[in-house]
Amino acid sequence: MASLKDQIRAAQDIKRQDDVQIPEWSPDARFQVRGLPSGDWEAYQNSLAKMTRRDSADGIEMSVRSRKAEIVAKALYDQETEELVFTDLREGISILSKRSAGIINGLFDLVRHLSDDDKDFTQKVKEAEAGFGDGQS
């Protein structure tokens, strides 16, 4: 019997969605979109907390850099080969940053959903409790 550590390591817990169509990019292609592992999602969340401060004549200006294109590049797979569409992340970000904001936002929202980041803590607890069912003692 495998140890708990080995069971966790082997778990297939990253959600994915097949048959994602983006006809504006490729009418016949089917994409697979995957949620991100915890480390990638946390790095994204932490990057949102970092702000750039610039002193100007009009006062202090704060800006936050969007990284939606990066998240989509990390989550977009060719459904047939199950390979990342953008194996070079920088190139992927560069390409996706020039695509339709609506498409990128839609894909980002899907990645967020597949990463379980669109639920609050209470929802996650309720779902976890429901998963235990009658097996709890």
N, C-alpha and C positions, 0 to 999 in steps of 0.2 A: 504494500500500500504506500502510495506517495505521501510525502510529508505535506503539511499545509502550505509551506513555502513553495514546494514544487507544484501543488495544485493551483496556487495563485499565479505562479509564473506561467503555467500552461493554459490558464483561463482565456477563453475567446470572448472578452467582455466589451470590445470596442464595436459599437453599432455601425452598421453600414446600410446604405440604400442603393440598390441596383436600378437600372433602367432609367436613370436621370437623363432626360433629353434636353439639349440646348440647340434648337434648330437654327438659331442665329449663327452659331459657330460651326455646326456640322449636322445637317439634317438627318443623316443616317446613323450617326454615332450614338452609342449608349455609354454613359459614364457611370462610374460607381463613386459615391461620395461616402467618406468614412468620418466618424467622429475622431477627435484627437485624443491621444493619451494624456493623462493628467499633467505630466511635465510640460508638454507643449501648450496645453490650455492655460496652465498657471503662468507660464512665461508670457503668453499673450496678455493675460489679465494684469500681470505686474507691469508690463510695458504701458498699459493705459494709465497707470498711476504715476508714471514718470512724466513730468512736464518740463518743457523748455522755457526758461525765463529769459526774456530779453528786455533790457532797459532801453527805453526810447525817450525822445523828447516829450511824447504825449503820456508818459507814465510807463508802467510795467505791462508787458504783453505776455500772456501765457498761451501756449499752444500744445495740443495733443496730436500726435501723429497717428493716423488710422493705419491699421495693419490688416485690413480685411483681405486684401489681395494675397498676403502671405499665408493667412489661415486657409484660404481656398486652395492655394498652390500646394499646401501640405496635405490636403484632404481629397484632391481630385485624382481619380484613377481611371485608367482605361479598363472598361469592364471585361473586355475579351482577354486581356493579358494579366489583369490585376496588378499592373505596374503603374507607378506614379506617372501622370501625364508630364509633369515638370520635374525631371530628375535633378535639374540644376535650379535650385530654389530662387536664386537671384534673377535668372532669366524668366522664370515663371512669374515672379512678382512684377518684373518689368512689363511683361506681356499683359498680365491681368489688370494692371493699373491703367491700361489704355483701353480696356473693354467697358461695356455698358455698366454703369453704376447699378442699375436695376438687376441685372443678371448676377453681378458680384454680390450684391446685398442679399439676393434670394439664396445663392449658394452658401453664403456666410451664415444666414439664418438656419439653413439645413444642417450645416456642420455644428452649429451651436446646439441645435435640437439633438443631433446624434451624440453629442458630447454630454448630454444631460445638463446643459448650462441654462436652459430656458425654464427651469423649474426652481421654485424656492425650496428652502430647506424642509419645510413642513411637508410639501408634496413628495420630496424624496424619501422622507421617513415613512410616510403613509404607504408608498409603493414598496418599500423594503419590508414593512410589517406585513403587507398583503402577501408578499412572496414567501413568508414563513408559514402561512396557513395554519393548519391544525397540527403541524409538527412541533410546535412550541410546547415546552413543558413548564 
